[in-house]
Amino acid sequence: MLNNVVSRLLPSNLRRSPAADIADVVFGVPVRKLGDWPVVVEMLALAGCALSTALASTVGALVCFLVSLLADAYVSRTAGRLDVVLELDGWGNPLRALFRWAVFLPALGTTWYVVMPVAVQVAWLVSLLGVLWVQQVPPMLRFVADGPQPVATMRCARLFRRVARVPVTFVVLEAAAALAMFEFVLPVRVVTVCAAVIVVDGLATLTSALRLSRSRHHDEDELHAGVEATNPVVAVYVSTETGDAGQRLGQWIGTFTALPTRPLVIVRQASQLAAVLGVSGDPAGDDAPDGEADEVPTVVWAPSARQVETLCSWGVQVVFCLWTEPGNADVWNVAGVTSVFLEPDDSDEASSVSPLARVYDEIWVAGPAAIERYRQTGVELPDERFVIIGLPSAEQLPAGSPSGAVQTFVDQTARLASGRR
């Protein structure tokens, strides 16, 4: 029942931080068998901890503290909607940890133990500073759909995971300190050691971030060599805030991978990586003949316009855009690159036409009816700007201008790659 209520009240495309999206792509997201209930359990446990403190029940406060700690660690790994809402409202992992300790410590009546929540906040702060330092100019990262990720991608993902999810070391040390405070031999020393270790752990994260920042140029050189080796003549640009990246790219991925050279998929938003990799890993699907497989595309996350331009300068001749959105402006004016809007919609509705289509060098549509829709909505373009390709199905799609000779999708792409229009 709770999951149904959350699904109705909260939008499905809530934006998370790029760090969280990349950590989820590389390390996966556990199956959310419990839905959004763990968030409710955490909130109830915090309320129970506060109530137990008010009633002078130390045992009750400890139990509620441990429950909220474990629930928080679980919630940070499952990317539920309620958790994202808490993050967007400023109630992220550090603040929830501070609140957890704030309602637990009064039950103990010892001021020295405040060293533990202070250490936790210091560890979170230096970890976040390290990630923010890297994200000032986030690196381009190459992703592999099926198989181990490149070394540079793994280093960056491990760093991002440290702030996107509650680290296991934090959970263990906080739990150990809380138990020591309740009833343990030499509790002050145990708490002090836990506090010192958790600060060192945070400083280690900051050190990793600084190392990653220093290796940026070397990592980009390796990425350049790897991408250039695939001869990326054709690129597919994915830049959208909608949730249909996987569906839209999936319509055409089999056609793109049937081209003579491996396509380069440039992803602008980290939130689209999971969907893109999901359809890029098996482009031919079950239709591929035994023993034959199309080339898996090269997927690169390029979060800045400068990085997109840099990628296109590594041999790209043609860029296909699947959405007519202002975010595609990054590839409209790249020197020496032909921009193509690949119209995915065979709908008869005029709403499927966007005036932004005017900025593309060519518009590839399903048929003459699509061209007529453009004219009916006042988007007047000469016939030579249109290429008829039919609906996405296979690499041998017949393609041609409204009045020209029919050629295949592959032939039309080769024409643009050679500089002919």
N, C-alpha and C positions, 0 to 999 in steps of 0.2 A: 504493500500500500504506500509506504514512504517513497519508494522508487518511482511509482506512478505520479505521486504529487510533485516530486522534484522535477520529473520529466516535463510536466505540464507548466510549472511555474518558472523554470529556469531555461534559458536558451541552450541549445546543444553545441553552439560554436563559441563558447566562452574562451577567450584568449589566455593562454598561459605564457610564461616567460620562455624565451628560446632555450635557456639552460634546461628547463624541465622537459621541453619537447625533445631535445637532443638526447638527454639521459634516457627518456622512454624509448626512443628509437633504437639506441645501442644496447641497452640492458633489458628492454622489455618492460611490460606492465603486468603485474599479477592479475589473474582473473578475479574480477570483482564479484565474488560469489555473495558477499554480504551487502552489496549495493552501497548506499550512503549511510547505513546504520552505524558504522564505526565512528563517523563524525558526531552523530548523536550520542553515542556511548562516551566519547571523549568529553563532550560538553556536559553530560550528566555527571561524569566522574569528577570534573572540575567543580561542579556545583556541590557534589557530595563531599568533596574535600573541604570546601569552604564551610559547609554545614557541620562537618565533623570537627573542624577547628573551633567553630563557635560553641559546640557542645563539649569541648575539651576531650574529644575522643581521639587519642593519638593513633590507636590501631586503625580506626576508620579512616583517618586522614591519610595514613600510609598506604592502605589498600587502594583508596581512590586515586592517590598520586600515581601508584604503579600502573593502575588500569589506564589512566589518562596518558601516561608515558607510552605504554605499548600501543594504545589506540592511535596516538599521534604518529608513531613510527609507521604503523600500517597504512594510515590515511595518506601520508606523504608519498607512498609508493603506488597508490591505486588511481590517482588522478580523477577522483570523483567530482561531480559538479559542485557539491557543497564545499569541498576542500578548495576548489578554484575560486569560489565566491569569497571564502575567508581570506585567501591570498590577495584577491583584488581589493578587499576592504581593509587591507593592512594587517590582518590577523594571520600572518605567516608563521612559520615554524619558530623563529626566535621569540616573537611576542607571546605565542602560546606557551613556550617554555618558561618565560619570565612569569606569566600569570600562574602557571602550575606551581612554581616555587613560592610565589607570593602568598598563595592560599594554604600552602603546606607548612612553611616555616613557623608561622605563629603557633602552631600546635605543639612545637618542640620547646619553645621558650628559651632558646639559646641564640644569642646574637651572632656568635662566631660562625655559625653555619651559613650565614649570608655569603660567605666566600664562594660557596658552590654556585648559586645562581649568577653571581658576578662573573665567575670563570666561564660559565656557559654562554653568557652574553658576549664576553670578550672573544670567545672562540667563534661564535656565529659572526661577530662583527668583522674580524680579520679574514674569515673565509669569504664573506660577502664582498669585502674590499678587493680581495684577489680576483674574484669572478668579475666584478665591475671593471677592474683594470683591464682584463682581457676583453670584455665586451665593449670597451670604448671603440676599439677597431676590431670587431670579431673576425676571426680567421675564416677563410674559405675552407670547407671540409668536403672531402670525397667520401661517399657512402657506397657500400656494397650491399646489394639486395639479399644475396644468399652467400654467406661465408663470413670469415673474419673481417673486421673493419681495418682500414689502414692505421698505422701506428699513430700518426698525428691526430686522427679522428678519435682514437681510443683515449689518448692523453687528454684531449679537450673534454670528452664525454665524462671521464672520471672526475675531472675538476668540477664540471657542471653538476654532476650527481651529488657532490658534497653539499651543495646548497639547495638543490631541488628536493632532496630527500633527507630525512633525519639520519645522520650517520649511525651505524651500529655501535661504534665506539661511544658516541654520546649516550645512547640508550643504556649500554652496560654500565658506564661510569656514573650516570645519574641514578640508576637503580641501586648500584653499590653504595653510593653516598647516602641515599635515602635510608637504606637498610642499616647502615652504620650509625646514622643519627638516631635511629629508633632504639636499638639495643645491640651494642657490639663492644668488644674490647678496644680501647684506645680510639674512640670514634673521631676525635678531633684530627688525629694523624691520618686516619683513613680518608676522611673528607678532604683534608689538605692535599693528599696524594692524588685523589680523583680530580680535584680542581686543577692541580698543576698539569696532570696528564691531558686533560681536556683542552687546556690552553695551548699546550705543545701541539696537540692534534690540529687545532685551528691554525697555528703558525705554520705547520707543515703544508696545509692547504694554500696558504698565502705564498709560501715558497714555491710550490708547484705552479701557481699562477704566474709568478715572475719568471720562472724558467720557460714556461710556455710562451710568454710574451717575447722573451729574448730569441726563441727559436722560430719566430714567425717567418722570417725571410727564408730560412732554410727549408721550412715546411712548404712554403709557397713555391720554391724552386722545384721541390720533389713533385708537388701537385702539377706544376706546369709540364714537367717531363712526362708524367704519367698520362695526362690528358692529351698532350700533343702526340704521344705515341699511338693513340687510337685514331688519329687523323679526323678530328671532329668537324667535318665539313657542315653537318646539319646539327642544329641545336633546337631543343624544345624549351620554351620559356614558361615556367610555372610561377605565376604571381597572382594570387587571388586570396581574398578573405573568406570566400565561400567554402562550404564543406564538400564540394563535388570534385576535388582534384583527382581522386582516384578513379571516379567514374568517367570523367572527361578524358583524362589521359589514357585510361584503359580502352576507350573506343579506338584509339589510333596507335597504341604501342606496338601492336603486331605489324602494322604498316611501316612504322618508323624503323623497327629492327630488321625489316627485310631490305632496307637500303644497303648499297654496297659498303658503306662505312658505318661504323658504330655511332649512333646518335649520342649527343651530349644533352642531358636534361639539367637545366639550370633552375634551381629552386630558390626562390627569394625568401619565403617565410618558412621558418623551422616547423611550424605547425602543419605544413603540408608534406613533410618528409615521409612520415609513416605511410600515408596513402600512396605517394609516388613510388616508394620502394615496394609496396605491396603489389603493384601491378607491373613493376619493372623486373621483378625476379623471374617471372615465367611469361615472357611476352607472347610466345606462341601458344601457350596453354596446351590443351589436349589435342589440338589440331595439328601439331607438328608431327611430321612423319618420324618413324623410328630411326634413331641414329642421326637425326638432323635437329639442329637448334639454332634459332636466330641469335645474333649477338645481343647480350644483355647491355642495355645502355649505361653510359657513365653518368652517375648522378652526383652533382656538386651543389652544395649549399653556398650561396653567395648573397649574404644579407645586405650588401651595400651596392649602390649604383656603380661606383668605381670598380668594384669587383666583377660585376656583370660585364662591364666594358672590357675589363682585362681578359675575362674568359673568352669573349667574342673575338679578341685579337689573337687568340691562339689557333687560328686557322679556320674559324667558323665563316661560312659564306652565306648560309640561309638560316634564319631564325623563325620558327613557327610559334605563333601565339594562339592559345586556345580560348582566351578571354579578351574581350574588348574593355579593358579597365585602364584607368590612368596609370596604374603601376607598370604597365607595359611601356611607358615612355622611355624607360632605360634602354630599350633596344631599338626604338624607332629611328634614332639618328646616329647609330653607330656606323662609322665610316667603313665602306666596303662590304656591308652586310645587308642582304635583302630581307626585309620583314614581310612575313606572310601571316594573315589572319586566317586560321583554319576554322571555318564556320561549322560547328558541330550539330546545329539544330536544323532538322527538316520540318519544323513546325510551320504552319501557314499563318501564324500570328505575326502582326507587324512589330510586336514588342520584342521579337527576336533580333531585330535590326538595331544597331547602335551607330550614331553619327561618328563615333571615334574610328570606325572602320576606314574613314577617309585617309587617315595618316599612314596606313600600311601600303607597301609597294604593290602587293597583290592580295586579293581576297579569294579564297578557295571555298566554293559553295557546293551544295548537294546537286543543284540543277537549275534550270532556267527560272523556276518559280521563286527561288531564293533571290535571284537578281531582280525579278519584278517586285519583290517585297521592298527591296532597297529603294526602288524608284517610287513606289507608292508612298513611302514614308518621307520622301523629299531628299534622300541621300543619292544625289545624281553623280554617277561615276561612269567613265567610258568603259566600253565592253572589254578593252584589253586589260583592264585591271582585274577582271574576274577570270577564274579558272574553274570549270565544272569538274568535280571529282566524284560525284555520287555519294553514297553513304559509306562510312568506314567499315571495311570488311576484310580486305586482303591487299597485298602489295600490287596486284595487277588491276587495280581500279582504273577504269577508263577515265582519262582526264584531258581537258582541252578548253580553249576559250569558247565563248558563245558562238563564234563564227569560224573558229580555226579547226585544224586537224586534231583528231582525238589521239592522245597519248596516255601512257600509263602514269600513275602517281610517281613511280620511280623515274620515268623519263622527264617528267616536269621538274622534279627535284634536281635531277642532273643538269637540266637547262639552267636553273637558277644558280647552281653551284659553279657552273662554268662562266657565269657572268652575263649570260644571255637572257634577255627579257622579252 
